[in-house]
Amino acid sequence: MGVIDFCNTSSLCMIKSNLDKPSCGFEGNQRRVVAMASTLPVKPVSEVGQQKITGDSFIRPHLRKLSPYQPILPFEVLSTRLGRKPEDIIKLDANENPYGPPPEASDENMTLGTMKFPYIYPDPESRRLRAALAEDSGLEADYILVGCGADELIDLIMRCVLEPGDKIVDCPPTFTMYEFDANVNGAAVVKVPRNADFSLNVEQISEIVHLEKPKCIFLTSPNNPDGSIISDEVLWKILDLPILVVLDEAYIEFSGLESRMKWVKQHENLIVLRTFSKRAGLAGLRVGYGAFSASIIEYLWRAKQPYNVSVAAEVAACAALQNPTYLDDVKEALVRERERLFKLLKDVPFLKPFPSYSNFILCEVTSGLDAKKLKEDLAKMGVMIRHYNNKELRGYVRVSVGKPEHTDALMECLKRIS
């Protein structure tokens, strides 16, 4: 949409010209009307029309029906509700990295000491971080865009790609942010449920793409919440379809597989998203990034907020990338603990865990136990796990991989329940 500018010279001249002319010879009456008007009480704007004006009348109609996204409760709220100190709560519900960032990124003196000008706005192009990411990934910085978490980039992609009424393909169960952001942007969501083993139904996806003509499809590998991965063969088949493919690799480090970031140079309909939340333990600073083809990234640069990544976030992310040994050690520790946790969960009589390539394990709750009650019972003992209200996962819980002592505490609590 364009901008209508009423403050131009010709308009001002016309207004001045009209004011200079007598109004049909009734100058005296005009003066009396003006004088009278100045003494009349002015009604509030909300009472002038037939209908009272309320604030929500300005909100876009589809947003009035929008249900808010349900985030994980923060530590402070959990501590108050459970009556426990934060350090006495074992948080296995949000897939956070329990080891935190490298010392270089978490040490206040080391990190903030490099912020020589914190009163200056951050670099709108995050040049320093993009250069570090280029070295880390092997993909040139020109293909990389940084955001306030990958969540911001998901929304930015939709704002750039979707018109109201356009469609996206979603493959539940998966990360619910895709459906949420589509609803915010006035798009329709066409759901293609996953198979019983959580693999993608490629045939149905292909059919939907040709029948419904959706603009884009959002895929996660490893998938959240089950930890399954998408093979190269499956991804190639989907990339051959006339649709924009957004591949979320938030958990790729734990899979042992290479990122597909470099694929964007050969596939113009591919976007790959990454994050520092899981790999580098920087979830609280909100910094993510994406790889885009040259023909797409140009328009995202135009539409993104200029100062979307804070100075602190960029400094911490750069510091984390300078210590790859720490990042690899933490990754290996979490992968080892994932395998241990999986074996232990298999021995719990009322849980059926699914193999995972990520830092969490999805479990079906069996033997007549209620999944929501299981989550609540563990919470009373100070252990938080994730339960879902959506129909695909109502009888499931997801357990994040923590430190060995977190696994031990979880298993002790599960024994009490059994």
C-alpha positions as CSV (number, residue, x, y, z in Angstrom):
1,M,0.0,0.0,0.0
2,G,1.2,3.5,-0.7
3,V,1.2,6.6,1.6
4,I,-1.4,9.3,1.0
5,D,0.2,12.7,1.8
6,F,-2.2,15.5,2.2
7,C,0.5,18.0,3.2
8,N,1.4,19.2,-0.3
9,T,1.6,22.7,-1.7
10,S,-1.4,22.5,-4.0
11,S,-3.7,21.3,-1.1
12,L,-2.5,24.1,1.1
13,C,-3.1,26.7,-1.6
14,M,-6.6,25.4,-2.2
15,I,-7.4,25.6,1.5
16,K,-6.0,29.1,1.8
17,S,-7.9,30.2,-1.3
18,N,-11.2,28.8,0.1
19,L,-10.7,30.5,3.4
20,D,-10.1,33.9,1.7
21,K,-13.4,33.7,-0.1
22,P,-16.6,35.0,1.5
23,S,-19.1,32.3,2.2
24,C,-22.2,33.1,0.0
25,G,-22.3,36.6,1.6
26,F,-23.3,35.4,5.0
27,E,-20.2,36.6,6.8
28,G,-22.2,37.9,9.8
29,N,-24.1,34.7,10.3
30,Q,-20.8,32.8,9.9
31,R,-19.3,34.8,12.7
32,R,-22.3,34.1,15.0
33,V,-22.2,30.4,14.2
34,V,-18.5,30.2,15.1
35,A,-19.1,32.1,18.3
36,M,-22.0,29.9,19.3
37,A,-20.1,26.7,18.5
38,S,-17.3,27.8,20.9
39,T,-19.8,27.9,23.8
40,L,-21.4,24.5,23.1
41,P,-20.2,21.5,25.1
42,V,-18.2,19.0,23.1
43,K,-19.4,15.4,23.4
44,P,-16.7,12.7,23.9
45,V,-15.8,11.0,20.6
46,S,-17.2,7.7,21.9
47,E,-20.7,9.2,22.3
48,V,-21.0,10.9,18.9
49,G,-21.9,7.9,16.8
50,Q,-24.7,5.5,17.2
51,Q,-22.3,2.8,18.4
52,K,-19.9,3.3,21.3
53,I,-16.3,3.1,20.3
54,T,-14.3,0.5,22.1
55,G,-10.6,-0.3,21.9
56,D,-11.0,-3.7,20.4
57,S,-13.0,-2.3,17.5
58,F,-9.7,-1.3,16.0
59,I,-8.2,-4.8,16.2
60,R,-8.2,-6.9,13.0
61,P,-11.2,-9.2,13.1
62,H,-9.3,-12.5,12.8
63,L,-7.1,-11.5,15.8
64,R,-10.1,-11.1,18.1
65,K,-10.6,-14.8,17.8
66,L,-6.9,-15.7,18.2
67,S,-6.0,-17.9,21.1
68,P,-2.6,-16.8,22.7
69,Y,0.4,-19.0,22.4
70,Q,1.0,-21.1,25.6
71,P,4.6,-20.7,26.6
72,I,6.4,-22.6,29.4
73,L,6.1,-21.0,32.8
74,P,9.2,-19.1,33.9
75,F,11.3,-20.2,36.9
76,E,10.0,-17.4,39.1
77,V,6.3,-18.4,38.6
78,L,7.1,-22.1,39.0
79,S,9.0,-21.3,42.2
80,T,6.0,-19.4,43.7
81,R,3.4,-22.0,42.6
82,L,5.3,-25.0,43.8
83,G,6.6,-23.3,47.0
84,R,10.2,-24.4,46.1
85,K,13.4,-22.4,45.5
86,P,14.4,-22.2,41.8
87,E,17.5,-24.3,42.5
88,D,15.2,-27.1,43.9
89,I,13.2,-27.4,40.7
90,I,14.4,-29.8,38.0
91,K,13.2,-28.2,34.7
92,L,12.8,-30.9,32.0
93,D,9.9,-29.2,30.2
94,A,11.4,-26.7,27.7
95,N,14.4,-28.4,26.0
96,E,16.8,-25.9,27.5
97,N,20.5,-26.6,27.7
98,P,21.2,-27.3,31.4
99,Y,24.9,-26.7,31.0
100,G,24.4,-23.1,29.8
101,P,26.7,-21.2,27.5
102,P,30.5,-21.3,27.4
103,P,32.4,-19.2,30.1
104,E,33.2,-16.6,27.5
105,A,29.5,-15.9,26.9
106,S,28.3,-16.2,30.5
107,D,31.0,-14.3,32.4
108,E,29.6,-10.8,32.9
109,N,33.0,-9.1,32.9
110,M,34.2,-10.9,29.8
111,T,31.0,-10.4,27.8
112,L,29.9,-7.0,28.9
113,G,33.4,-5.8,28.9
114,T,33.5,-6.1,25.1
115,M,30.4,-3.9,24.8
116,K,32.3,-0.6,24.6
117,F,29.3,1.5,23.6
118,P,26.2,-0.1,25.1
119,Y,24.3,3.2,24.7
120,I,24.6,3.0,20.9
121,Y,22.1,1.0,18.9
122,P,23.3,-2.4,17.7
123,D,24.5,-3.1,14.2
124,P,21.3,-3.6,12.2
125,E,23.1,-6.1,10.0
126,S,24.8,-8.1,12.8
127,R,27.9,-8.1,10.7
128,R,30.2,-9.5,13.4
129,L,27.9,-12.4,14.2
130,R,27.1,-13.2,10.6
131,A,30.9,-13.3,9.8
132,A,31.4,-15.7,12.8
133,L,28.4,-17.8,11.6
134,A,29.8,-18.0,8.1
135,E,33.1,-19.4,9.4
136,D,31.2,-21.8,11.6
137,S,28.8,-23.1,8.9
138,G,30.9,-22.8,5.8
139,L,28.1,-20.7,4.2
140,E,28.9,-17.2,3.1
141,A,27.5,-14.4,5.3
142,D,25.5,-13.0,2.3
143,Y,23.1,-15.9,2.7
144,I,22.7,-15.5,6.5
145,L,20.2,-13.4,8.4
146,V,20.1,-13.1,12.2
147,G,17.0,-12.6,14.3
148,C,15.7,-12.3,17.9
149,G,15.4,-16.0,18.1
150,A,14.3,-18.3,15.3
151,D,10.8,-17.4,16.3
152,E,11.2,-13.9,15.0
153,L,12.4,-15.2,11.7
154,I,9.4,-17.6,11.4
155,D,7.1,-14.6,11.8
156,L,9.2,-12.4,9.4
157,I,9.1,-15.1,6.7
158,M,5.3,-15.3,7.0
159,R,4.9,-11.5,6.8
160,C,7.0,-11.4,3.7
161,V,5.4,-14.4,2.0
162,L,1.8,-14.6,3.0
163,E,-1.2,-12.5,1.9
164,P,-4.3,-12.8,4.1
165,G,-6.1,-16.0,3.1
166,D,-3.0,-17.7,1.8
167,K,-2.3,-21.2,3.0
168,I,0.6,-23.0,4.7
169,V,1.1,-26.7,5.2
170,D,1.7,-27.9,8.8
171,C,2.5,-31.5,9.7
172,P,1.4,-32.2,13.3
173,P,2.4,-33.2,15.8
174,T,5.2,-30.5,15.5
175,F,6.2,-27.1,16.8
176,T,3.0,-25.2,17.3
177,M,4.6,-21.8,16.6
178,Y,4.1,-22.3,12.8
179,E,0.3,-22.6,13.2
180,F,0.2,-19.7,15.7
181,D,2.2,-17.3,13.5
182,A,0.1,-18.3,10.4
183,N,-3.1,-17.4,12.4
184,V,-1.6,-14.1,13.4
185,N,-0.8,-13.3,9.8
186,G,-4.3,-14.2,8.6
187,A,-3.2,-17.4,6.8
188,A,-5.1,-20.7,6.6
189,V,-3.4,-23.8,7.9
190,V,-3.7,-27.1,6.0
191,K,-2.7,-30.0,8.2
192,V,-1.1,-33.1,6.9
193,P,-0.8,-35.4,10.0
194,R,2.3,-37.5,10.4
195,N,2.3,-41.2,10.2
196,A,2.1,-43.4,13.3
197,D,6.0,-43.5,13.5
198,F,6.0,-39.6,13.2
199,S,7.4,-39.8,9.6
200,L,6.1,-37.4,7.0
201,N,3.3,-38.4,4.7
202,V,5.0,-37.3,1.5
203,E,2.3,-38.5,-0.8
204,Q,-0.4,-36.6,1.0
205,I,1.8,-33.5,1.2
206,S,2.3,-33.7,-2.6
207,E,-1.5,-34.1,-3.1
208,I,-2.3,-31.1,-0.9
209,V,0.3,-28.9,-2.6
210,H,-1.3,-29.5,-6.0
211,L,-4.9,-29.2,-4.8
212,E,-4.7,-26.4,-2.3
213,K,-1.8,-24.4,-3.8
214,P,-0.3,-23.4,-0.4
215,K,2.6,-20.9,-0.3
216,C,4.9,-22.7,2.1
217,I,5.4,-25.7,4.3
218,F,7.2,-25.7,7.7
219,L,9.2,-28.8,8.6
220,T,11.3,-29.6,11.7
221,S,14.3,-32.0,11.7
222,P,14.7,-33.3,14.3
223,N,11.0,-32.8,14.9
224,N,9.7,-31.4,18.1
225,P,8.2,-33.2,20.0
226,D,9.2,-36.7,18.9
227,G,12.8,-36.2,17.8
228,S,12.5,-37.9,14.4
229,I,14.6,-36.7,11.4
230,I,13.9,-36.0,7.7
231,S,16.1,-38.0,5.3
232,D,17.7,-36.4,2.3
233,E,15.5,-38.4,0.0
234,V,12.3,-37.2,1.6
235,L,13.5,-33.6,1.6
236,W,14.4,-33.7,-2.1
237,K,10.9,-34.9,-2.9
238,I,9.4,-32.0,-1.1
239,L,11.8,-29.5,-2.6
240,D,10.7,-30.7,-6.0
241,L,7.2,-29.4,-5.2
242,P,6.1,-25.8,-6.1
243,I,6.2,-24.6,-2.5
244,L,8.6,-22.7,-0.2
245,V,10.1,-25.2,2.2
246,V,11.1,-23.8,5.7
247,L,13.3,-26.3,7.5
248,D,13.7,-25.7,11.2
249,E,17.0,-27.2,12.5
250,A,16.8,-26.0,16.1
251,Y,18.0,-29.3,17.3
252,I,20.2,-30.5,14.5
253,E,23.4,-30.6,16.6
254,F,22.1,-33.5,18.7
255,S,21.3,-35.6,15.6
256,G,24.8,-36.3,14.4
257,L,23.8,-35.1,11.0
258,E,25.1,-32.1,9.0
259,S,22.9,-29.0,8.6
260,R,21.3,-28.3,5.2
261,M,22.2,-24.6,5.4
262,K,24.4,-24.9,2.3
263,W,21.5,-26.3,0.3
264,V,20.0,-22.9,-0.1
265,K,22.5,-22.1,-2.8
266,Q,21.1,-24.9,-5.0
267,H,17.4,-24.7,-3.9
268,E,15.8,-21.3,-4.2
269,N,12.7,-22.6,-2.4
270,L,14.5,-23.6,0.7
271,I,15.0,-21.7,4.0
272,V,16.9,-23.3,6.9
273,L,16.5,-21.9,10.5
274,R,19.0,-22.4,13.4
275,T,19.2,-21.2,17.0
276,F,21.7,-20.5,19.8
277,S,19.1,-21.6,22.4
278,K,19.8,-25.3,22.4
279,R,23.4,-25.6,21.1
280,A,24.9,-22.7,23.0
281,G,22.6,-22.4,26.0
282,L,21.5,-18.8,25.2
283,A,17.7,-19.3,25.2
284,G,17.3,-16.3,27.5
285,L,19.1,-13.9,25.1
286,R,16.9,-14.8,22.1
287,V,19.3,-15.1,19.1
288,G,18.7,-17.3,16.1
289,Y,19.6,-17.2,12.4
290,G,18.6,-18.5,9.1
291,A,20.1,-19.4,5.7
292,F,18.2,-18.0,2.7
293,S,18.6,-18.1,-1.1
294,A,19.9,-14.8,-2.6
295,S,16.5,-14.2,-4.3
296,I,14.6,-14.4,-0.9
297,I,16.9,-12.8,1.6
298,E,16.9,-9.4,-0.2
299,Y,13.2,-9.0,0.7
300,L,13.6,-10.1,4.3
301,W,16.4,-7.5,4.8
302,R,13.9,-4.9,3.6
303,A,11.1,-6.0,6.0
304,K,13.0,-6.9,9.2
305,Q,13.2,-4.5,12.2
306,P,16.6,-2.8,12.0
307,Y,17.8,-3.3,15.6
308,N,16.3,-6.8,16.2
309,V,19.4,-8.4,17.8
310,S,20.6,-6.7,20.9
311,V,24.3,-5.9,21.5
312,A,24.4,-8.3,24.5
313,A,22.9,-11.1,22.4
314,E,25.4,-10.6,19.5
315,V,28.4,-10.4,21.9
316,A,27.3,-13.6,23.7
317,A,26.7,-15.5,20.5
318,C,30.1,-14.5,19.1
319,A,31.7,-15.5,22.3
320,A,30.0,-18.9,22.2
321,L,31.2,-19.6,18.7
322,Q,34.8,-18.9,19.8
323,N,34.7,-22.0,22.0
324,P,33.7,-24.9,19.7
325,T,35.3,-27.4,22.1
326,Y,32.9,-26.5,24.9
327,L,29.9,-26.6,22.5
328,D,31.0,-30.1,21.3
329,D,31.6,-31.4,24.8
330,V,28.2,-30.2,26.0
331,K,26.5,-31.7,22.9
332,E,28.2,-35.1,23.5
333,A,27.3,-35.0,27.2
334,L,23.6,-34.5,26.3
335,V,23.6,-37.2,23.6
336,R,25.1,-39.7,26.1
337,E,22.6,-38.8,28.7
338,R,19.8,-39.0,26.1
339,E,20.7,-42.7,25.5
340,R,20.9,-43.4,29.2
341,L,17.5,-41.7,29.8
342,F,15.9,-43.6,27.0
343,K,17.0,-47.0,28.4
344,L,15.8,-46.1,31.9
345,L,12.4,-44.8,30.6
346,K,11.9,-48.1,28.7
347,D,11.9,-49.9,32.1
348,V,9.1,-47.7,33.4
349,P,5.9,-49.8,33.1
350,F,3.6,-47.0,32.3
351,L,5.8,-45.2,29.7
352,K,6.6,-46.0,26.1
353,P,9.5,-43.8,25.0
354,F,10.2,-43.1,21.3
355,P,13.8,-43.0,19.9
356,S,15.0,-39.5,19.5
357,Y,17.7,-37.6,17.6
358,S,17.3,-34.5,19.8
359,N,17.7,-33.4,23.4
360,F,14.3,-34.6,24.5
361,I,12.3,-37.9,24.5
362,L,8.6,-38.2,23.8
363,C,6.8,-40.9,25.8
364,E,3.3,-42.3,25.5
365,V,1.6,-42.7,28.8
366,T,0.1,-46.2,29.1
367,S,-1.4,-48.6,31.6
368,G,-4.5,-46.4,32.1
369,L,-2.5,-43.5,33.6
370,D,-3.5,-40.0,32.8
371,A,-0.7,-38.0,31.1
372,K,-1.7,-34.7,32.6
373,K,-2.0,-36.1,36.1
374,L,1.5,-37.6,35.7
375,K,2.9,-34.2,34.8
376,E,1.1,-32.7,37.8
377,D,2.3,-35.4,40.2
378,L,5.9,-34.9,39.1
379,A,5.6,-31.1,39.5
380,K,4.5,-31.6,43.1
381,M,7.8,-33.4,43.6
382,G,9.8,-30.6,41.9
383,V,10.3,-32.2,38.5
384,M,8.8,-30.4,35.5
385,I,8.0,-32.3,32.2
386,R,5.9,-31.2,29.2
387,H,2.3,-32.3,28.6
388,Y,0.2,-31.3,25.6
389,N,-3.5,-30.4,25.3
390,N,-3.7,-30.9,21.5
391,K,-5.5,-34.0,20.3
392,E,-2.5,-35.6,18.7
393,L,-0.5,-35.7,21.9
394,R,-3.1,-35.8,24.7
395,G,-1.8,-39.1,26.1
396,Y,1.9,-38.2,25.8
397,V,4.6,-36.4,27.8
398,R,7.9,-35.0,26.6
399,V,11.0,-35.2,28.8
400,S,14.0,-32.9,28.1
401,V,17.5,-34.3,28.5
402,G,19.2,-32.9,31.5
403,K,22.3,-33.6,33.5
404,P,22.8,-37.1,35.0
405,E,21.6,-36.0,38.4
406,H,18.4,-34.7,36.8
407,T,17.8,-38.1,35.2
408,D,18.4,-39.7,38.6
409,A,15.9,-37.4,40.3
410,L,13.3,-38.0,37.6
411,M,13.6,-41.8,37.9
412,E,13.3,-41.7,41.6
413,C,10.1,-39.7,41.3
414,L,8.7,-42.1,38.7
415,K,9.3,-45.0,41.1
416,R,7.2,-43.3,43.7
417,I,4.3,-42.9,41.2
418,S,4.5,-46.5,40.1
